[in-house]
């Protein structure tokens, strides 16, 4: 039995800059000054870590209370922004999830830096939310490498099965997705649909490296075969 933990942004979908715009508006409203996200990379990071980095880049003290307030305002600002007009499913993802969902030996979960409400809001915009009953989120911990054990514990609670080692597969588009599960023995699947090119991801030695998720049969053979 396999537990497949999917990242969201750059792996299953693109929000086309909507999140960055919402973050800038939320932080500007909260801090009472113009906040820029220029030079801050979002890919592979958790929402709390992104907020902290943006505040630092704008000369503000990223105290825990301010980060929490920033996430609350971001949640309010961004919730209405993610919809079918702003979020696009990436090639092949709809067909792949539809193929995986009925398989009794496969359980689908999330491992994402998004806070939980934003994760499901984005997924809802492309009708993917019903595939994922559980997961680990940026709202669980600000450091991504702490999230795999959270996802595995929730999978146990949801399925009654204890997933260990290579039974856990983490699918994502950054080096952070590749590395975060290694301390629990998880397999990594890297897809080149985010901001990182194939060569950049290959340098981090993922167990499987795919250009995208458009070949459902190839994915099943490589990951479940």
Residue pairs with C-beta under 8 A, 6 or more apart in sequence:
1 105
1 106
1 107
1 161
1 163
1 167
2 105
2 106
2 107
2 163
2 167
2 168
2 169
2 223
2 224
3 107
3 109
3 151
3 152
3 155
3 163
3 167
3 168
3 169
4 100
4 106
4 107
4 108
4 109
4 169
4 171
4 223
5 109
5 110
5 111
5 135
5 136
5 148
5 151
5 168
5 169
5 170
5 171
5 181
5 186
6 12
6 108
6 109
6 110
6 111
6 112
6 132
6 171
6 172
7 110
7 111
7 112
7 113
7 170
7 171
7 172
7 173
7 174
7 177
8 110
8 112
8 114
8 119
8 122
8 123
9 15
9 19
9 42
9 43
9 112
9 113
9 114
9 122
9 173
9 194
10 43
10 90
10 172
10 173
10 174
10 193
10 194
10 195
11 90
11 171
11 172
11 173
11 177
11 191
11 193
11 194
11 213
12 89
12 90
12 93
12 97
12 123
12 126
12 128
12 213
13 87
13 88
13 89
13 90
13 93
13 122
13 123
13 125
13 126
13 128
14 87
14 88
14 90
15 82
15 86
15 87
15 122
16 86
16 87
16 88
18 78
18 81
18 82
18 86
18 87
19 42
19 78
19 81
19 82
19 118
20 37
20 42
21 81
22 74
22 77
22 78
22 81
23 37
23 50
23 51
23 54
23 74
23 78
24 35
24 36
24 37
25 77
26 70
26 73
26 74
26 76
26 77
26 78
27 35
27 51
27 54
27 55
27 58
27 70
27 73
27 74
28 34
28 35
29 73
29 77
30 66
30 69
30 70
30 73
31 58
31 60
33 58
35 54
35 58
36 57
36 58
37 54
37 57
38 57
39 57
40 50
40 53
40 54
40 57
41 195
42 50
43 173
43 174
43 176
43 194
43 195
43 196
44 113
44 144
44 172
44 173
44 174
44 175
44 176
44 177
45 53
45 113
45 144
45 176
46 113
46 138
46 141
46 142
46 143
46 144
46 147
47 71
47 74
47 113
47 114
47 115
47 118
47 138
47 139
48 67
48 71
48 115
48 138
48 139
48 142
49 113
49 138
49 142
49 143
50 113
51 62
51 67
51 70
51 71
51 74
52 62
52 67
52 142
53 62
55 61
55 62
55 66
55 67
55 70
56 62
60 66
71 115
71 139
74 118
75 115
75 117
75 118
78 118
78 121
79 117
79 118
79 121
82 118
82 121
82 122
82 124
82 125
83 125
84 125
84 126
86 125
87 122
87 125
87 126
88 126
89 126
89 128
90 193
90 212
90 213
91 193
91 212
91 213
91 214
92 212
92 213
92 214
92 215
92 216
93 126
93 128
93 213
94 126
94 127
94 128
95 214
95 216
96 213
96 216
96 219
97 108
97 128
97 131
99 216
99 220
100 106
100 108
100 220
101 108
101 131
103 224
105 224
106 224
107 155
107 158
107 159
107 161
107 163
108 131
108 132
109 132
109 133
109 134
109 135
109 136
109 151
109 154
109 155
110 119
110 132
110 134
110 135
110 136
110 137
110 151
111 135
111 136
111 147
111 148
111 151
111 170
111 172
111 177
111 180
111 181
112 119
112 135
112 136
112 137
112 138
113 137
113 138
113 144
114 122
114 137
114 138
115 137
115 138
115 139
116 135
116 137
116 139
116 140
117 139
119 135
119 137
120 129
120 132
123 129
123 131
123 132
133 158
134 151
134 154
134 155
134 157
134 158
135 151
135 154
136 147
136 148
136 150
136 151
136 154
137 147
140 146
140 147
140 150
141 147
141 150
144 176
144 177
144 180
145 179
145 180
145 183
147 180
148 168
148 170
148 180
148 181
148 183
148 184
148 186
149 184
151 168
152 162
152 163
152 168
152 184
155 161
155 163
156 162
156 163
164 185
165 184
165 185
165 186
166 185
166 186
166 187
168 181
168 184
168 185
168 186
168 187
169 186
169 187
169 188
169 189
169 223
170 177
170 178
170 180
170 181
170 186
170 187
170 188
170 189
171 177
171 189
171 191
172 178
172 188
172 189
172 190
172 191
173 190
173 191
173 192
173 193
173 194
173 195
173 196
173 201
174 194
174 195
174 196
174 201
175 196
175 200
175 201
175 204
177 188
177 190
178 188
178 190
178 201
178 204
178 205
178 206
179 188
179 204
181 187
181 188
182 188
187 207
187 208
187 223
188 206
188 207
188 208
189 206
189 207
189 208
189 209
189 210
189 219
189 222
189 223
190 201
190 202
190 204
190 206
190 208
190 209
190 210
191 210
191 211
191 212
191 213
192 198
192 201
192 209
192 210
192 211
192 212
193 211
193 212
193 213
198 209
198 211
201 209
202 209
208 222
208 223
210 218
210 219
210 222
213 219
